[in-house]
Amino acid sequence: MKWDWEKFWDRIQSLVVTYTPKILIAGIVLIVGFWLIRILNRWVKGVLKGKRVNATLRYFLQNLIAISLQVLLIVMALQIAGIQVTFLSAIIAGITVAAGLALSGTLQNFVSGILILFLKPYRVGDNINTQGQEGTVTAIQLFYTTVLTFDNKTIIVPNGQLSNNVVINLSREGKRRLDIEIKLSYGVDIAQAKSALSESIHSAKEILPEPTARIGISALEPDRYVMMVNVWVDAHGFYDTRLILLEKIITGLKNAGIKLPGM
């Protein structure tokens, strides 16, 4: 069979005439599009920075917007150039579904991280209690939160667990109520005990003046009564203040001649 070179060159010329303008237009669209995306990305960066959005979340949103627009721009340019992207779209969709199934747990942590950064149930520096652990939040990442316990252990908690379980923010309000129970025998005068406890409270500079401290009987037992002390302290340093106040209470009761049970 003889090759028809004339038809071959006619076909090449037809393709060149048909697709060259489309490819040129697609190239111009890409150049202008990428330029506009860079300008938009700078504007988004300025807006997010002005609103004091978390640095990790800001970086993620900038990249998400830029990459999404770039993908859409490339698909549009391919369409302008006359390249069918139906098959390519099907492949991308299949890969996305497979990745979603394989990384469902990771994606849950990722989405939870975004919600935590947006809704701010806790911030870096807050004291929280979650998953049976209590400590200070040292970092909030997109996939996990780092908590430093009060005995200096670093705990990495997946954000999915934090968004689906109870998180107690111990320091968000700035102050906490400290409750201390003292058991005294019925032979101890109530007024004398309250006076000694009140002096101990006022001698502790760590105790906040407001709300006012409360002292009263909280329970009656067969051989003793229970005196309850409610004071308010700074949330940060709660346990240090507890140790200081307990020491002052014991010293104050002894100085008042009040014996604790077993002493």
Phi and psi restraints in degrees (value plus and minus 20) as a CYANA .aco file:
   2 LYS   PHI    -105.8   -65.8
   2 LYS   PSI     112.2   152.2
   3 TRP   PHI     -94.9   -54.9
   3 TRP   PSI     109.6   149.6
   4 ASP   PHI    -112.1   -72.1
   4 ASP   PSI      73.0   113.0
   5 TRP   PHI     -87.9   -47.9
   5 TRP   PSI     -49.2    -9.2
   6 GLU   PHI     -85.2   -45.2
   6 GLU   PSI     -65.2   -25.2
   7 LYS   PHI     -85.0   -45.0
   7 LYS   PSI     -56.7   -16.7
   8 PHE   PHI     -81.9   -41.9
   8 PHE   PSI     -67.7   -27.7
   9 TRP   PHI     -89.4   -49.4
   9 TRP   PSI     -53.6   -13.6
  10 ASP   PHI     -81.7   -41.7
  10 ASP   PSI     -60.3   -20.3
  11 ARG   PHI     -86.7   -46.7
  11 ARG   PSI     -61.2   -21.2
  12 ILE   PHI     -82.9   -42.9
  12 ILE   PSI     -65.4   -25.4
  13 GLN   PHI     -82.1   -42.1
  13 GLN   PSI     -58.0   -18.0
  14 SER   PHI     -85.1   -45.1
  14 SER   PSI     -61.5   -21.5
  15 LEU   PHI     -85.2   -45.2
  15 LEU   PSI     -62.5   -22.5
  16 VAL   PHI     -82.1   -42.1
  16 VAL   PSI     -66.0   -26.0
  17 VAL   PHI     -84.1   -44.1
  17 VAL   PSI     -57.3   -17.3
  18 THR   PHI     -94.5   -54.5
  18 THR   PSI     -65.3   -25.3
  19 TYR   PHI    -116.6   -76.6
  19 TYR   PSI     -42.0    -2.0
  20 THR   PHI     -78.4   -38.4
  20 THR   PSI     -68.5   -28.5
  21 PRO   PHI     -81.0   -41.0
  21 PRO   PSI     -59.1   -19.1
  22 LYS   PHI     -84.5   -44.5
  22 LYS   PSI     -62.4   -22.4
  23 ILE   PHI     -85.7   -45.7
  23 ILE   PSI     -59.9   -19.9
  24 LEU   PHI     -83.1   -43.1
  24 LEU   PSI     -64.7   -24.7
  25 ILE   PHI     -83.4   -43.4
  25 ILE   PSI     -61.2   -21.2
  26 ALA   PHI     -82.3   -42.3
  26 ALA   PSI     -59.6   -19.6
  27 GLY   PHI     -84.2   -44.2
  27 GLY   PSI     -62.3   -22.3
  28 ILE   PHI     -83.7   -43.7
  28 ILE   PSI     -61.7   -21.7
  29 VAL   PHI     -81.0   -41.0
  29 VAL   PSI     -61.4   -21.4
  30 LEU   PHI     -83.7   -43.7
  30 LEU   PSI     -66.9   -26.9
  31 ILE   PHI     -81.7   -41.7
  31 ILE   PSI     -70.1   -30.1
  32 VAL   PHI     -85.4   -45.4
  32 VAL   PSI     -60.4   -20.4
  33 GLY   PHI     -82.8   -42.8
  33 GLY   PSI     -66.7   -26.7
  34 PHE   PHI     -83.6   -43.6
  34 PHE   PSI     -55.1   -15.1
  35 TRP   PHI     -85.1   -45.1
  35 TRP   PSI     -64.3   -24.3
  36 LEU   PHI     -86.4   -46.4
  36 LEU   PSI     -56.5   -16.5
  37 ILE   PHI     -84.9   -44.9
  37 ILE   PSI     -59.4   -19.4
  38 ARG   PHI     -82.1   -42.1
  38 ARG   PSI     -62.8   -22.8
  39 ILE   PHI     -83.3   -43.3
  39 ILE   PSI     -65.1   -25.1
  40 LEU   PHI     -82.7   -42.7
  40 LEU   PSI     -58.5   -18.5
  41 ASN   PHI     -84.2   -44.2
  41 ASN   PSI     -59.4   -19.4
  42 ARG   PHI     -84.6   -44.6
  42 ARG   PSI     -60.4   -20.4
  43 TRP   PHI     -84.8   -44.8
  43 TRP   PSI     -65.0   -25.0
  44 VAL   PHI     -81.0   -41.0
  44 VAL   PSI     -62.0   -22.0
  45 LYS   PHI     -78.5   -38.5
  45 LYS   PSI     -64.6   -24.6
  46 GLY   PHI     -85.2   -45.2
  46 GLY   PSI     -61.1   -21.1
  47 VAL   PHI     -84.2   -44.2
  47 VAL   PSI     -68.2   -28.2
  48 LEU   PHI     -84.1   -44.1
  48 LEU   PSI     -59.0   -19.0
  49 LYS   PHI     -87.0   -47.0
  49 LYS   PSI     -58.3   -18.3
  50 GLY   PHI     -86.3   -46.3
  50 GLY   PSI     -50.5   -10.5
  51 LYS   PHI    -107.9   -67.9
  51 LYS   PSI     -15.3    24.7
  52 ARG   PHI      37.4    77.4
  52 ARG   PSI      21.3    61.3
  53 VAL   PHI     -90.1   -50.1
  53 VAL   PSI     123.7   163.7
  54 ASN   PHI     -68.5   -28.5
  54 ASN   PSI     116.9   156.9
  55 ALA   PHI     -78.1   -38.1
  55 ALA   PSI     -61.9   -21.9
  56 THR   PHI     -84.0   -44.0
  56 THR   PSI     -65.0   -25.0
  57 LEU   PHI     -88.0   -48.0
  57 LEU   PSI     -57.6   -17.6
  58 ARG   PHI     -81.0   -41.0
  58 ARG   PSI     -66.1   -26.1
  59 TYR   PHI     -82.8   -42.8
  59 TYR   PSI     -61.1   -21.1
  60 PHE   PHI     -84.8   -44.8
  60 PHE   PSI     -66.2   -26.2
  61 LEU   PHI     -84.6   -44.6
  61 LEU   PSI     -60.2   -20.2
  62 GLN   PHI     -79.3   -39.3
  62 GLN   PSI     -68.2   -28.2
  63 ASN   PHI     -86.7   -46.7
  63 ASN   PSI     -59.3   -19.3
  64 LEU   PHI     -81.9   -41.9
  64 LEU   PSI     -66.1   -26.1
  65 ILE   PHI     -84.9   -44.9
  65 ILE   PSI     -65.5   -25.5
  66 ALA   PHI     -84.0   -44.0
  66 ALA   PSI     -66.9   -26.9
  67 ILE   PHI     -86.2   -46.2
  67 ILE   PSI     -61.6   -21.6
  68 SER   PHI     -81.2   -41.2
  68 SER   PSI     -64.6   -24.6
  69 LEU   PHI     -86.8   -46.8
  69 LEU   PSI     -56.9   -16.9
  70 GLN   PHI     -85.9   -45.9
  70 GLN   PSI     -60.8   -20.8
  71 VAL   PHI     -83.7   -43.7
  71 VAL   PSI     -65.3   -25.3
  72 LEU   PHI     -82.1   -42.1
  72 LEU   PSI     -59.3   -19.3
  73 LEU   PHI     -83.9   -43.9
  73 LEU   PSI     -64.4   -24.4
  74 ILE   PHI     -83.8   -43.8
  74 ILE   PSI     -63.0   -23.0
  75 VAL   PHI     -81.6   -41.6
  75 VAL   PSI     -62.1   -22.1
  76 MET   PHI     -84.5   -44.5
  76 MET   PSI     -61.7   -21.7
  77 ALA   PHI     -83.4   -43.4
  77 ALA   PSI     -58.9   -18.9
  78 LEU   PHI     -84.3   -44.3
  78 LEU   PSI     -59.7   -19.7
  79 GLN   PHI     -84.5   -44.5
  79 GLN   PSI     -62.3   -22.3
  80 ILE   PHI     -83.0   -43.0
  80 ILE   PSI     -58.0   -18.0
  81 ALA   PHI     -93.4   -53.4
  81 ALA   PSI     -27.6    12.4
  82 GLY   PHI      70.2   110.2
  82 GLY   PSI      -6.6    33.4
  83 ILE   PHI    -112.4   -72.4
  83 ILE   PSI     104.4   144.4
  84 GLN   PHI     -94.4   -54.4
  84 GLN   PSI     109.2   149.2
  85 VAL   PHI    -130.9   -90.9
  85 VAL   PSI      -6.6    33.4
  86 THR   PHI     -82.4   -42.4
  86 THR   PSI     -68.0   -28.0
  87 PHE   PHI     -84.1   -44.1
  87 PHE   PSI     -61.9   -21.9
  88 LEU   PHI     -82.0   -42.0
  88 LEU   PSI     -60.4   -20.4
  89 SER   PHI     -83.7   -43.7
  89 SER   PSI     -58.9   -18.9
  90 ALA   PHI     -83.9   -43.9
  90 ALA   PSI     -61.2   -21.2
  91 ILE   PHI     -84.4   -44.4
  91 ILE   PSI     -65.4   -25.4
  92 ILE   PHI     -81.9   -41.9
  92 ILE   PSI     -61.7   -21.7
  93 ALA   PHI     -83.3   -43.3
  93 ALA   PSI     -62.0   -22.0
  94 GLY   PHI     -83.6   -43.6
  94 GLY   PSI     -63.3   -23.3
  95 ILE   PHI     -83.6   -43.6
  95 ILE   PSI     -59.4   -19.4
  96 THR   PHI     -83.5   -43.5
  96 THR   PSI     -64.0   -24.0
  97 VAL   PHI     -83.3   -43.3
  97 VAL   PSI     -65.4   -25.4
  98 ALA   PHI     -81.4   -41.4
  98 ALA   PSI     -63.6   -23.6
  99 ALA   PHI     -85.1   -45.1
  99 ALA   PSI     -57.8   -17.8
 100 GLY   PHI     -83.2   -43.2
 100 GLY   PSI     -61.6   -21.6
 101 LEU   PHI     -87.6   -47.6
 101 LEU   PSI     -59.3   -19.3
 102 ALA   PHI     -92.4   -52.4
 102 ALA   PSI     -50.5   -10.5
 103 LEU   PHI    -134.9   -94.9
 103 LEU   PSI      11.3    51.3
 104 SER   PHI     -78.8   -38.8
 104 SER   PSI     -63.1   -23.1
 105 GLY   PHI     -85.8   -45.8
 105 GLY   PSI     -61.4   -21.4
 106 THR   PHI     -85.6   -45.6
 106 THR   PSI     -60.8   -20.8
 107 LEU   PHI     -85.5   -45.5
 107 LEU   PSI     -55.4   -15.4
 108 GLN   PHI     -82.7   -42.7
 108 GLN   PSI     -63.6   -23.6
 109 ASN   PHI     -83.6   -43.6
 109 ASN   PSI     -57.2   -17.2
 110 PHE   PHI     -84.5   -44.5
 110 PHE   PSI     -70.1   -30.1
 111 VAL   PHI     -83.0   -43.0
 111 VAL   PSI     -60.8   -20.8
 112 SER   PHI     -82.5   -42.5
 112 SER   PSI     -57.9   -17.9
 113 GLY   PHI     -82.7   -42.7
 113 GLY   PSI     -61.1   -21.1
 114 ILE   PHI     -83.4   -43.4
 114 ILE   PSI     -63.3   -23.3
 115 LEU   PHI     -82.7   -42.7
 115 LEU   PSI     -61.0   -21.0
 116 ILE   PHI     -84.3   -44.3
 116 ILE   PSI     -62.0   -22.0
 117 LEU   PHI     -87.6   -47.6
 117 LEU   PSI     -51.9   -11.9
 118 PHE   PHI     -99.3   -59.3
 118 PHE   PSI     -70.6   -30.6
 119 LEU   PHI    -101.8   -61.8
 119 LEU   PSI     -43.4    -3.4
 120 LYS   PHI      34.4    74.4
 120 LYS   PSI      35.8    75.8
 121 PRO   PHI     -85.6   -45.6
 121 PRO   PSI     -42.3    -2.3
 122 TYR   PHI    -171.7  -131.7
 122 TYR   PSI     139.5   179.5
 123 ARG   PHI    -147.4  -107.4
 123 ARG   PSI     147.8   187.8
 124 VAL   PHI     -81.0   -41.0
 124 VAL   PSI     110.4   150.4
 125 GLY   PHI      82.2   122.2
 125 GLY   PSI     -35.7     4.3
 126 ASP   PHI     -95.6   -55.6
 126 ASP   PSI     128.1   168.1
 127 ASN   PHI    -112.5   -72.5
 127 ASN   PSI     105.1   145.1
 128 ILE   PHI    -149.5  -109.5
 128 ILE   PSI     141.2   181.2
 129 ASN   PHI    -146.7  -106.7
 129 ASN   PSI      96.8   136.8
 130 THR   PHI    -175.1  -135.1
 130 THR   PSI     129.1   169.1
 131 GLN   PHI      34.8    74.8
 131 GLN   PSI      11.0    51.0
 132 GLY   PHI      55.3    95.3
 132 GLY   PSI      -9.0    31.0
 133 GLN   PHI    -141.4  -101.4
 133 GLN   PSI     123.5   163.5
 134 GLU   PHI    -146.6  -106.6
 134 GLU   PSI     112.9   152.9
 135 GLY   PHI    -198.9  -158.9
 135 GLY   PSI    -188.0  -148.0
 136 THR   PHI    -124.4   -84.4
 136 THR   PSI     112.2   152.2
 137 VAL   PHI     -90.6   -50.6
 137 VAL   PSI     100.6   140.6
 138 THR   PHI    -125.0   -85.0
 138 THR   PSI     -40.3    -0.3
 139 ALA   PHI    -181.2  -141.2
 139 ALA   PSI     122.5   162.5
 140 ILE   PHI    -142.7  -102.7
 140 ILE   PSI      87.4   127.4
 141 GLN   PHI    -121.7   -81.7
 141 GLN   PSI     155.0   195.0
 142 LEU   PHI     -88.8   -48.8
 142 LEU   PSI     -47.0    -7.0
 143 PHE   PHI    -129.3   -89.3
 143 PHE   PSI     -41.8    -1.8
 144 TYR   PHI    -173.7  -133.7
 144 TYR   PSI     143.9   183.9
 145 THR   PHI    -140.0  -100.0
 145 THR   PSI     117.1   157.1
 146 THR   PHI    -121.8   -81.8
 146 THR   PSI     108.6   148.6
 147 VAL   PHI    -142.3  -102.3
 147 VAL   PSI     110.4   150.4
 148 LEU   PHI    -121.7   -81.7
 148 LEU   PSI      93.8   133.8
 149 THR   PHI     -91.9   -51.9
 149 THR   PSI     146.3   186.3
 150 PHE   PHI     -91.3   -51.3
 150 PHE   PSI     -35.0     5.0
 151 ASP   PHI    -121.7   -81.7
 151 ASP   PSI       3.0    43.0
 152 ASN   PHI      50.0    90.0
 152 ASN   PSI      18.8    58.8
 153 LYS   PHI    -127.9   -87.9
 153 LYS   PSI     114.9   154.9
 154 THR   PHI    -112.2   -72.2
 154 THR   PSI     104.7   144.7
 155 ILE   PHI    -137.2   -97.2
 155 ILE   PSI     107.7   147.7
 156 ILE   PHI    -121.4   -81.4
 156 ILE   PSI      94.7   134.7
 157 VAL   PHI    -132.6   -92.6
 157 VAL   PSI     100.8   140.8
 158 PRO   PHI     -78.4   -38.4
 158 PRO   PSI     117.8   157.8
 159 ASN   PHI     -83.3   -43.3
 159 ASN   PSI     -46.9    -6.9
 160 GLY   PHI     -80.9   -40.9
 160 GLY   PSI     -58.7   -18.7
 161 GLN   PHI     -89.2   -49.2
 161 GLN   PSI     -55.8   -15.8
 162 LEU   PHI     -90.7   -50.7
 162 LEU   PSI     -55.0   -15.0
 163 SER   PHI     -99.7   -59.7
 163 SER   PSI     -38.6     1.4
 164 ASN   PHI    -127.0   -87.0
 164 ASN   PSI     -17.2    22.8
 165 ASN   PHI    -152.0  -112.0
 165 ASN   PSI     148.8   188.8
 166 VAL   PHI     -91.5   -51.5
 166 VAL   PSI     110.5   150.5
 167 VAL   PHI    -140.8  -100.8
 167 VAL   PSI      99.6   139.6
 168 ILE   PHI    -116.2   -76.2
 168 ILE   PSI      95.6   135.6
 169 ASN   PHI    -108.9   -68.9
 169 ASN   PSI      87.8   127.8
 170 LEU   PHI    -101.4   -61.4
 170 LEU   PSI     -38.8     1.2
 171 SER   PHI    -140.5  -100.5
 171 SER   PSI     -17.3    22.7
 172 ARG   PHI     -80.8   -40.8
 172 ARG   PSI     -58.0   -18.0
 173 GLU   PHI    -101.3   -61.3
 173 GLU   PSI     -28.4    11.6
 174 GLY   PHI      70.6   110.6
 174 GLY   PSI     -43.1    -3.1
 175 LYS   PHI    -164.7  -124.7
 175 LYS   PSI     137.4   177.4
 176 ARG   PHI    -154.3  -114.3
 176 ARG   PSI     135.4   175.4
 177 ARG   PHI    -110.9   -70.9
 177 ARG   PSI     111.5   151.5
 178 LEU   PHI    -125.1   -85.1
 178 LEU   PSI     102.0   142.0
 179 ASP   PHI    -130.6   -90.6
 179 ASP   PSI     109.0   149.0
 180 ILE   PHI    -150.7  -110.7
 180 ILE   PSI     110.8   150.8
 181 GLU   PHI    -124.7   -84.7
 181 GLU   PSI     115.1   155.1
 182 ILE   PHI    -145.4  -105.4
 182 ILE   PSI     103.4   143.4
 183 LYS   PHI    -114.1   -74.1
 183 LYS   PSI     106.3   146.3
 184 LEU   PHI    -148.0  -108.0
 184 LEU   PSI     126.4   166.4
 185 SER   PHI     -92.2   -52.2
 185 SER   PSI     138.2   178.2
 186 TYR   PHI     -86.8   -46.8
 186 TYR   PSI     -33.7     6.3
 187 GLY   PHI     -95.5   -55.5
 187 GLY   PSI     -32.2     7.8
 188 VAL   PHI    -104.0   -64.0
 188 VAL   PSI     107.6   147.6
 189 ASP   PHI     -85.8   -45.8
 189 ASP   PSI     109.8   149.8
 190 ILE   PHI     -84.1   -44.1
 190 ILE   PSI     -64.4   -24.4
 191 ALA   PHI     -83.7   -43.7
 191 ALA   PSI     -59.6   -19.6
 192 GLN   PHI     -84.9   -44.9
 192 GLN   PSI     -62.0   -22.0
 193 ALA   PHI     -84.2   -44.2
 193 ALA   PSI     -63.5   -23.5
 194 LYS   PHI     -83.7   -43.7
 194 LYS   PSI     -58.6   -18.6
 195 SER   PHI     -84.5   -44.5
 195 SER   PSI     -63.8   -23.8
 196 ALA   PHI     -85.5   -45.5
 196 ALA   PSI     -60.3   -20.3
 197 LEU   PHI     -87.0   -47.0
 197 LEU   PSI     -60.0   -20.0
 198 SER   PHI     -82.4   -42.4
 198 SER   PSI     -62.0   -22.0
 199 GLU   PHI     -83.9   -43.9
 199 GLU   PSI     -59.8   -19.8
 200 SER   PHI     -83.3   -43.3
 200 SER   PSI     -60.9   -20.9
 201 ILE   PHI     -84.5   -44.5
 201 ILE   PSI     -65.7   -25.7
 202 HIS   PHI     -89.6   -49.6
 202 HIS   PSI     -41.0    -1.0
 203 SER   PHI    -101.4   -61.4
 203 SER   PSI     -32.0     8.0
 204 ALA   PHI    -112.7   -72.7
 204 ALA   PSI      87.3   127.3
 205 LYS   PHI     -88.1   -48.1
 205 LYS   PSI     -36.7     3.3
 206 GLU   PHI     -95.0   -55.0
 206 GLU   PSI     -35.4     4.6
 207 ILE   PHI     -98.1   -58.1
 207 ILE   PSI     113.5   153.5
 208 LEU   PHI     -97.2   -57.2
 208 LEU   PSI     121.0   161.0
 209 PRO   PHI     -90.4   -50.4
 209 PRO   PSI     -46.2    -6.2
 210 GLU   PHI    -149.8  -109.8
 210 GLU   PSI     118.9   158.9
 211 PRO   PHI     -82.8   -42.8
 211 PRO   PSI     138.7   178.7
 212 THR   PHI     -85.0   -45.0
 212 THR   PSI     119.9   159.9
 213 ALA   PHI     -85.6   -45.6
 213 ALA   PSI     129.7   169.7
 214 ARG   PHI    -142.7  -102.7
 214 ARG   PSI     120.4   160.4
 215 ILE   PHI    -153.9  -113.9
 215 ILE   PSI     107.2   147.2
 216 GLY   PHI    -188.3  -148.3
 216 GLY   PSI     150.5   190.5
 217 ILE   PHI    -103.1   -63.1
 217 ILE   PSI     105.4   145.4
 218 SER   PHI    -125.1   -85.1
 218 SER   PSI     -37.9     2.1
 219 ALA   PHI    -181.7  -141.7
 219 ALA   PSI     133.8   173.8
 220 LEU   PHI    -139.1   -99.1
 220 LEU   PSI     108.5   148.5
 221 GLU   PHI    -136.3   -96.3
 221 GLU   PSI     146.4   186.4
 222 PRO   PHI     -75.3   -35.3
 222 PRO   PSI     -58.3   -18.3
 223 ASP   PHI    -139.3   -99.3
 223 ASP   PSI     -11.5    28.5
 224 ARG   PHI    -185.2  -145.2
 224 ARG   PSI     146.5   186.5
 225 TYR   PHI    -139.3   -99.3
 225 TYR   PSI     138.4   178.4
 226 VAL   PHI    -129.8   -89.8
 226 VAL   PSI     101.5   141.5
 227 MET   PHI    -117.9   -77.9
 227 MET   PSI     106.8   146.8
 228 MET   PHI    -123.6   -83.6
 228 MET   PSI     114.1   154.1
 229 VAL   PHI    -135.7   -95.7
 229 VAL   PSI     102.8   142.8
 230 ASN   PHI    -136.2   -96.2
 230 ASN   PSI      97.8   137.8
 231 VAL   PHI    -151.9  -111.9
 231 VAL   PSI     140.7   180.7
 232 TRP   PHI    -131.6   -91.6
 232 TRP   PSI     116.0   156.0
 233 VAL   PHI    -155.6  -115.6
 233 VAL   PSI     146.3   186.3
 234 ASP   PHI     -84.2   -44.2
 234 ASP   PSI     117.5   157.5
 235 ALA   PHI     -80.6   -40.6
 235 ALA   PSI     -60.8   -20.8
 236 HIS   PHI    -102.0   -62.0
 236 HIS   PSI     101.8   141.8
 237 GLY   PHI      76.5   116.5
 237 GLY   PSI      -4.0    36.0
 238 PHE   PHI     -76.4   -36.4
 238 PHE   PSI     -68.8   -28.8
 239 TYR   PHI     -92.1   -52.1
 239 TYR   PSI     -53.4   -13.4
 240 ASP   PHI     -83.3   -43.3
 240 ASP   PSI     -62.4   -22.4
 241 THR   PHI     -85.4   -45.4
 241 THR   PSI     -56.3   -16.3
 242 ARG   PHI     -81.5   -41.5
 242 ARG   PSI     -65.1   -25.1
 243 LEU   PHI     -82.3   -42.3
 243 LEU   PSI     -62.7   -22.7
 244 ILE   PHI     -84.2   -44.2
 244 ILE   PSI     -65.2   -25.2
 245 LEU   PHI     -87.7   -47.7
 245 LEU   PSI     -59.8   -19.8
 246 LEU   PHI     -79.5   -39.5
 246 LEU   PSI     -63.1   -23.1
 247 GLU   PHI     -82.4   -42.4
 247 GLU   PSI     -62.9   -22.9
 248 LYS   PHI     -86.9   -46.9
 248 LYS   PSI     -56.3   -16.3
 249 ILE   PHI     -84.9   -44.9
 249 ILE   PSI     -66.7   -26.7
 250 ILE   PHI     -81.6   -41.6
 250 ILE   PSI     -64.3   -24.3
 251 THR   PHI     -83.9   -43.9
 251 THR   PSI     -62.4   -22.4
 252 GLY   PHI     -84.4   -44.4
 252 GLY   PSI     -61.7   -21.7
 253 LEU   PHI     -85.4   -45.4
 253 LEU   PSI     -60.6   -20.6
 254 LYS   PHI     -84.7   -44.7
 254 LYS   PSI     -63.9   -23.9
 255 ASN   PHI     -82.5   -42.5
 255 ASN   PSI     -48.7    -8.7
 256 ALA   PHI    -105.8   -65.8
 256 ALA   PSI     -18.9    21.1
 257 GLY   PHI      57.4    97.4
 257 GLY   PSI       0.1    40.1
 258 ILE   PHI    -117.9   -77.9
 258 ILE   PSI     105.3   145.3
 259 LYS   PHI    -117.1   -77.1
 259 LYS   PSI     114.8   154.8
 260 LEU   PHI    -101.6   -61.6
 260 LEU   PSI     133.3   173.3
 261 PRO   PHI     -75.2   -35.2
 261 PRO   PSI     114.5   154.5
 262 GLY   PHI      69.8   109.8
 262 GLY   PSI     -25.8    14.2
